[in-house]
Amino acid sequence: MSHSQLYPLEINSATGEPFFRLPSPNDNIIITPPRAKDEQAVVPILNDPGVYQWLEGPPFPYTPEHAASWIPLIVNAAKAVLDELKEEECVNPGGPLKAVGDCPVRMIREVKKDGTDVYIGDIGFRRCLYEDVLDPKERKEVIAANDRKEVGDPTICWSIGNYLAPSHHGRGIMSMAFGLLLGAWAIPRMKVRSMRGYTFVGNTGSVRVFEKNGYILKGIVDNGKVVRGEKKLLNVLYWNYQESKSS
Ligand SMILES: CC(C)(COP(=O)(O)OP(=O)(O)OC[C@H]1O[C@@H](n2cnc3c(N)ncnc32)[C@H](O)[C@@H]1OP(=O)(O)O)[C@@H](O)C(=O)NCCC(=O)NCCS
């Protein structure tokens, strides 16, 4: 049976926006592409100590100007994947599902009773930064070699970045969101077969999200990282498609 190139994303019949819905009991949570108006919603969450203390990437304090540079980048990245798939549908109707280099949905939203939704977090895939390769020259080389690999190459090593508003922590939302994106999109559509995860030591919640999705904790590394003036040790976790299937 042939599927739309957006399979298995659902489509919002009112807006045409593709989305995934989390399973029960979190079925009021959806994951959609970024939207231009997310610029306002990300700022308070990324300034919350329950979030920023565990993140390295986003600047702190996180300003509306930071959001104004970041959100258009991810809106365009998601649009590029969706456009590529729509184009494939036209050029090769009924053809096999095309492998792509990213997941077009990443923004986690809570759907309210009146049908409106509220932005509550983000989960995005990126190619691995090899934080556990300690020699700087070797690290630069493995990152460059991984970045050069073609879309759909199963030897690409991936990582994720994620956060959730503290109002929604501890309800199983991120564990489910990651499991859903992995099984429904990353494995079948991006051919993700290998991933590494890194968290600041002490970030038990994040380690558990990885472990619940089949990662194995390999140990702790000190790669000299200093974030906002504080030295950070990193938990290192590995995920492998074959091992995750047999566990
Ligand atoms: C890490 C984070 C994404 C987890 O999201 P979440 O939806 O709250 O996680 P879940 O509810 O799916 O919980 C997953 C597991 O972690 C545990 N957990 C969650 N928060 C925890 C905490 N603060 N301390 C200890 N355990 C915690 C849960 O009990 C659950 O484990 P269990 O099933 O064994 O009981 C969220 O806490 C967050 O946004 N933190 C700040 C940003 C961040 O750390 N991002 C990741 C950077 S590497």
The ligand as a Gaussian input file, in Angstrom:
#p B3LYP/6-31G(d) Opt

LIG

0 1
 C       14.812000      16.546000      31.085000
 C       13.369000      16.866000      30.767000
 C       13.256000      17.140000      29.262000
 C       12.529000      15.639000      31.125000
 O       11.214000      15.823000      30.653000
 P        9.956000      15.221000      31.437000
 O        8.790000      15.210000      30.510000
 O        9.813000      15.934000      32.718000
 O       10.465000      13.734000      31.699000
 P        9.509000      12.478000      31.985000
 O        8.321000      12.927000      32.752000
 O        9.338000      11.756000      30.701000
 O       10.416000      11.659000      32.995000
 C       11.384000      10.751000      32.593000
 C       11.970000      10.117000      33.806000
 O       12.783000      11.050000      34.507000
 C       12.361000      11.167000      35.856000
 N       12.508000      12.580000      36.185000
 C       11.957000      13.641000      35.554000
 N       12.379000      14.776000      36.142000
 C       13.210000      14.407000      37.153000
 C       13.970000      15.125000      38.119000
 N       13.967000      16.466000      38.136000
 N       14.704000      14.426000      38.997000
 C       14.728000      13.083000      38.964000
 N       14.040000      12.346000      38.054000
 C       13.291000      13.012000      37.174000
 C       10.930000      10.712000      35.860000
 O       10.559000      10.235000      37.126000
 C       10.987000       9.600000      34.823000
 O       11.621000       8.455000      35.331000
 P       10.842000       7.153000      35.794000
 O        9.969000       6.768000      34.645000
 O       11.915000       6.209000      36.093000
 O       10.008000       7.581000      36.968000
 C       12.832000      18.063000      31.570000
 O       13.045000      17.816000      32.934000
 C       13.512000      19.354000      31.194000
 O       13.066000      20.068000      30.302000
 N       14.611000      19.701000      31.889000
 C       15.360000      20.932000      31.636000
 C       16.051000      20.919000      30.282000
 C       16.891000      19.674000      30.082000
 O       17.439000      19.127000      31.018000
 N       17.032000      19.247000      28.817000
 C       17.868000      18.114000      28.471000
 C       19.283000      18.552000      28.388000
 S       20.392000      17.208000      28.143000

